[in-house]
Amino acid sequence: MIKLRRVRYIVKMALAVSLRKALFILLTVTIFVLLVLYWNQSVLKPQFLNSAHEKSPQSSPRFKDNLIPIEKKWTYKCAGDKCVRYHYSDVVKGEKRVPFITCSMTCGEISIWPQPTIKTAVSTKSLKFSMDDIQLRLDTPYKGVEKHFRIAFDLFLKDLRHIQRLNLPKRSEQEQETERERSANNADGQSRLLTGNAIVANDKQRSKRFQLDQRIKGSHAQYGENIGAASILSRAFSTRKQCDIDSLTVNVVIHKFSDMHLSLETDESYQINTAYEKRHYRVHISANTFFGARHALSTLQQLIWFDDEDNLLRTLSKVIIVDSPKFRYRGLMLDTSRHYFSLEAIKRTIAAMSHAKLNRFHWHITDSQSFPYVSKHYPELASYGAYSDHETYTLEEIREVANFAKLRGVQIIPEIDAPAHAGNGWDWGPKHGLGELSLCINQQPWSFYCGEPPCGQLNPKNNNTYLILQKIYEELLNATGPTDYFHLGGDEVNLECWSQYFNDTDLRGLWCDFMLNTMARLKIANNHIDPKVVAVWSSGLTNTKCLPKSHFAVQVWGASSWQENYDLLDNGFNVIFSHVDAWYLDCGFGNWRATGEGACSPYRTWQNVYKHRPWERMRLDKLHKRQVLGGEVCLWTEQVDEGQLDNRLWPRAAALGERLWSDPDDEHDMDVVPQDVFKRMSLFRSRLVELGIKAEPIFPKYCARNPGECI
């Protein structure tokens, strides 16, 4: 009896201990699950939010957050390389809805902007995956390249989060990102840029699709294996939709050059090759420089899209791309003197440039209207010249923009226009014992002494003027990094202004002296090294033989039909084309000084920008064509402020991106844009909008959703 009681007691104690252990384990697992759910709520939230968004009429205005609403009522089918729209209620019951973007990316020619130049081949099969599937494997011996590319890859992932409509990082995370950008670039040092060898573009072929669907075999499980605890929990709680990819690995190889400063000799070529096997997707990117690999990320991003039917990302199952730009200089100029633009607006512009593979942001910081740059050595310039204390750019802010741009494959080219276009901000010299730094400031009648009011032109015979310019150049070079290209200005010099003070002087010779003196000061500011290329704007004085053609390049802003285009090339100058009749984006908005048309009407459409091929229209031979460094769209801002910035630039500036990166042949008529270009431009414009760029539409939305019916 005693033994029986003892056995019962032991059994009860064992059960109690087991129960306590089970409860403890259950509590531990519950706490772990709750913590991981809390930490990864951004991963688990989107599908729930999207379904709620569809159901709740009160949430309908929120489509403005992404600007492109989900179109549940329509489905698309590929027919004759075009997407045809059908009302979803009219299709066979049980047939899955196909969003427009999914149809567009798998139907007809590849939809990448700018179009790759050497080789393109893609499958029509698309695969579903989630942000959680992506990981980077980077192979490079250069620490600076590794550090910058990892940050650039984080930016790539951030854009994909936006595309997948996941909630964006909080403010503190954005600040951390900015801090990472700064630290990466501060670690660069001031090393000089080495010359890179351009990749030889051969075996060029037209873009084509090839079918690889038969190679993609194997069953697709309902859920794919993911990386990390959040994925496991997502699977367990059925928050992930069906995926085709368990892991997506981006392998990047950068072995040849360590350069982290863009130059005219930088190799920007890259190759992308993908493989899909046993539910694992591998992207192989090879490039000779950071900048080539960065362009590959821009292309890869365009090969990924959000499918709003599955609430997942998609990409093509097989991709082969070999790509290299046709022109080295692919620029965008923004004038921040006539109106001030915030750092946020400037960064947004640079981010959009990187998607279009534009690589030079020409920052026309100052002009006669205002001097917003706060010089460390001469703060009086901004004190007397800025519109307000809030409408200025400090040296640290310019450095911040330069670092931001570098991570996106863009070089900052600052310009302090001189000697003309230098009025307000330069009028404090006499009060500080430096004499007249600038002449004709605000002089009337303005039409006698300058191109537009207010007037102002630097004093070419005051040595203090050159000293100030030298210090400004030194500051800007320090902020933007080593460069082989610098812009001195030189635009629209008015000899009548100078003639009031120096009527016994050869005024053309005086202009030559000024430009050569500023070049000498630039050399001192650049650690006594001549930049390889010193740029000036074209004018009636540019062809003066005093400028050494071995150092000076001319940015030609006059009409493409003007004789100066031929004269400059014949005289041996390298040129950058910015023709007013094609690549001036401020034209066509009327005369701001009176009624009627403006000086450079009409409006330049994106088609005008795209079809402008001056090297072909001018029938340049190979020697003269080699003197064309590239081109640049310009936005002067007499009638533009931050409210209009995006839609004045985009997508028209992107048209220049393809013209200078790919330079497609005019297969038919020199003035006709093919239908496939309309399709790719429309999709690229939508991508910009998706990323927060308020790009103007190129035609009605009906035409965008019904390719071939309007064009």
Disulfide bonds with the S-S distance in Angstrom:
Cys78-Cys107 2.02
Cys83-Cys103 2.18
Cys440-Cys497 1.89
Cys450-Cys455 2.04
Cys512-Cys546 2.03
Cys587-Cys600 1.97
Cys703-Cys710 2.11
